[in-house]
Amino acid sequence: MADQTTTTATTVTADNSTTASETPASFEDFLSAQPEAIKALYTSHSEALLNTVKATRSERDDLAKQIKALAKGQAEGSEAKAQLEAMGAQLEKTERRAAFLEEAMQPAIQCKNARAAWLLAEAENLFDKKGAPDWAAIRREAPELFGVPTANANAGQGTQNQPAQQNDMNAFIRSKGGRY
């Protein structure tokens, strides 16, 4: 039977004293347990990043609207209209993929290989009517893509079939001198 251990986190309180507690289940739980001063510090730190993300999304949406408006203004069947529609479709596909990958990285999804999951979902059209990924269907199609990622902890992995050799300066000099 596996030995279960609990980890502890050290929390700094408003009066700069530290307390030890169990590790929270999520970052949101951790942040909600912090004093208002810590919450305000985190908010001010992350506000610039959140504003950048919002601005980028706004620019992307504006670009999509501009492309659609330009395509409507072109003559039916013209090359310019076809190119603008292709650009709009490519932008929509890129946006859909970015949203998919962002969702796949969430801990609740437990996707080990987001790229493979995207390719599978796209090939099998595993999306709902609104365009959101159907994670249950993707999991049924390829359960090996899901689970908690684990690291290969065997430090000697890959060295079993290689000949033993010394990689030091003396061995190098002897081999060049023909003495080894």
C-alpha positions in Angstrom: 0.0 0.0 0.0 1.3 3.4 -0.9 2.4 5.8 1.8 0.4 9.0 1.6 2.0 12.1 2.9 0.5 15.6 3.2 2.4 18.6 2.1 2.3 21.8 4.0 2.5 25.4 2.8 3.8 28.3 4.7 1.5 31.3 4.7 2.6 34.8 5.6 0.0 36.7 7.5 -0.6 40.5 7.6 1.6 40.8 10.7 4.5 39.0 8.9 4.1 35.9 11.0 4.1 32.5 9.3 1.7 29.7 9.7 1.9 26.2 8.3 -1.2 24.6 6.8 -2.1 21.8 4.3 -1.6 22.6 0.7 -4.8 24.1 -0.8 -6.6 22.2 -3.6 -6.3 25.1 -6.0 -4.7 28.5 -6.4 -8.0 30.1 -6.0 -8.5 28.4 -2.6 -5.0 29.5 -1.6 -5.7 33.1 -2.7 -9.0 33.3 -0.9 -7.4 32.3 2.4 -4.8 35.1 2.1 -5.2 38.5 3.9 -6.6 41.4 1.8 -3.1 43.0 1.5 -1.8 39.9 -0.2 -4.9 39.7 -2.5 -4.4 43.3 -3.5 -0.7 42.7 -4.2 -1.5 39.8 -6.4 -4.3 41.7 -8.2 -2.0 44.6 -8.9 0.7 42.2 -10.1 -1.5 40.3 -12.5 -3.7 43.3 -13.7 -1.2 44.3 -16.4 -1.1 40.7 -17.8 -4.9 40.4 -17.8 -5.3 43.8 -19.5 -2.8 42.6 -22.2 -4.8 39.4 -22.8 -8.1 41.4 -23.0 -6.5 43.9 -25.4 -5.1 41.1 -27.6 -8.5 39.4 -27.7 -10.2 42.7 -28.6 -7.7 43.3 -31.4 -8.3 39.8 -32.7 -12.1 40.3 -32.7 -11.8 43.7 -34.4 -9.6 42.2 -37.1 -12.1 39.4 -37.7 -14.9 42.0 -38.1 -12.7 44.1 -40.5 -12.0 41.1 -42.6 -15.7 40.2 -42.8 -16.6 43.8 -43.7 -14.0 44.0 -46.4 -15.2 40.7 -47.9 -18.8 41.9 -48.0 -17.7 45.0 -49.9 -15.9 43.0 -52.7 -17.6 41.9 -55.9 -19.0 38.4 -55.8 -16.6 35.9 -57.2 -13.6 38.3 -57.2 -10.2 37.1 -56.1 -10.0 39.7 -53.3 -13.2 38.4 -51.8 -12.0 34.8 -52.0 -8.7 35.7 -50.3 -10.5 37.7 -47.5 -12.9 34.8 -46.9 -9.9 32.4 -46.7 -8.2 34.8 -44.2 -11.3 34.9 -42.1 -11.6 31.2 -42.1 -8.0 30.8 -41.1 -8.4 33.3 -38.3 -11.5 31.5 -37.0 -9.6 28.2 -37.1 -6.6 29.6 -35.3 -8.9 31.1 -32.7 -10.7 27.8 -32.2 -7.4 26.0 -31.8 -6.1 28.5 -29.3 -9.3 28.1 -27.2 -9.1 24.3 -27.4 -5.4 24.3 -26.3 -6.2 26.8 -23.5 -9.0 24.5 -22.2 -6.9 21.4 -22.6 -4.3 22.8 -20.3 -6.7 23.1 -17.4 -6.0 20.6 -14.6 -9.6 19.3 -14.6 -9.2 18.1 -18.2 -6.0 16.2 -17.5 -4.9 16.2 -21.1 -1.4 14.8 -21.5 -1.0 15.6 -25.2 -3.1 18.6 -26.2 -1.8 18.6 -29.8 -2.8 15.0 -30.4 -6.2 15.7 -28.8 -6.7 18.7 -31.1 -5.8 16.7 -34.2 -8.2 13.9 -33.1 -11.0 16.3 -32.3 -10.5 18.1 -35.6 -10.3 14.8 -37.7 -13.3 13.2 -36.0 -15.3 16.5 -35.6 -15.6 16.0 -31.8 -17.1 19.4 -31.1 -20.6 20.4 -29.9 -23.0 22.6 -31.8 -21.4 25.8 -30.3 -17.9 24.7 -31.4 -16.7 23.7 -27.9 -14.7 20.5 -27.6 -16.6 17.4 -26.5 -14.1 16.2 -24.0 -16.0 13.0 -23.1 -16.0 11.9 -26.8 -12.3 12.7 -27.1 -11.6 10.7 -24.0 -13.6 7.8 -25.3 -11.7 7.9 -28.6 -8.2 8.1 -27.1 -8.1 7.5 -23.4 -4.3 7.3 -23.5 -4.2 11.1 -24.1 -5.7 11.7 -20.6 -4.5 11.2 -17.1 -2.0 12.8 -14.7 1.3 13.4 -16.5 4.2 11.5 -15.0 7.9 12.1 -15.4 10.3 9.3 -16.3 12.2 9.1 -13.0 14.7 6.4 -14.1 18.1 8.2 -14.3 19.7 5.3 -16.1 17.1 5.0 -18.8 18.6 4.6 -22.3 22.1 3.6 -21.1 21.7 -0.2 -20.9 22.8 -1.0 -24.5 25.5 1.5 -24.9 29.2 0.5 -24.5 30.9 1.7 -21.4 33.4 4.4 -22.2 35.4 6.9 -20.3 34.6 10.5 -21.1 37.6 12.2 -19.5 40.6 14.1 -20.9 43.0 11.2 -20.2 41.0 8.7 -22.2 40.7 11.3 -25.1 44.5 11.8 -25.1 45.2 8.1 -25.0 42.8 7.4 -27.8 44.4 10.1 -30.0 47.9 8.8 -29.1 46.9 5.3 -30.1 47.5 3.9 -26.6 44.0 3.1 -25.6 
